[in-house]
């Protein structure tokens, strides 16, 4: 088993060297199939439903008291990435 793990680590190092750490992602396979699938989808699927961390959630109380203010729709500013892609395809 130790020899197999050592070989896997060497192969991983080669793959990371070729494709960089930005492309190669490690995913824990501990847990049920559903838990592992959720971890994989969180990494590779930009449209997979993800819950925001409570510290990152913004509400109306966060708006400035004076002047114009709004809460952005998402991480990409004030547009929906699905509609943006749809517009590019038309």
N, C-alpha and C positions, 0 to 999 in steps of 0.2 A: 504494500500500500504506500509506503514512504517513497519508494522508487517511482511509482505512478504520480504521486503528488509533486515530486521534484521535477519530473518530466513536464507535467502540466504547468508548473511555475516557469520553467525555461521557455516553453512554447508561448505562454502569456507575455513574457518579457520580449520575445521576438516580435509578436503581433503588436504590442504597444510601441516598440521602436519603429515599426514600419508605418502604422496608422496613427500614431500619437495618442496621448491620454484623452484628448478631447473626443475622439471617435470611439475608442474602446471603453466600454463601461462594464464594471463588475456588478453582478447581481447575486445576492444570496439565494440559494436554492432551499433553504430551510423553511419548512412550513408546508401548507397544503398547496395543491396545484393552483387554486384560486389566488392565494397570497403571492405566489411566485409570479403568476400572470399579471397581477396588479402592479408588482414592482417593475416588471418589464415594460408594461404599457405606460407607466409613469415616466419612464426614461425615453422611449422611442416615439410615442404618439402625442403630438402637441395638442390634440383635441380631446384627449382622454380627460374625463371629469376629475378635477383635482380640488380638494378642499383647501381654502386659504388658511394660513396660520392666523391665529387670533391676533397676534401682534401686528399683522399686515393689513387687517380689515379696516377700511375707512368708512365712516358713517357721516350723516349730515352734520353732526356736531363738529366734525373736523373742518368744515368749510369756514372761510374767513367771515368775520362778522360784517365787514364793510366791503363793498365792491362785488364784482362778479366772481363767482367761484363755482366749481363743479367737481364731482368725483369722476375720474376717468373710468371708462368701461373695463379696461383691463391693462395688462402689462404693456400692450402695444399702443397705448394712447387712446384717443377717442374714435376708434373704429373697431369693427368686428372682423377678425382675420378670416372668418369663413366667407363673409360677403366680399372682402377684398379679393380673395382668390377667385371667387365666383365672377367678379367683375373682370378680372384679368382673362378668364377663360372665354368670356363672351365676345 
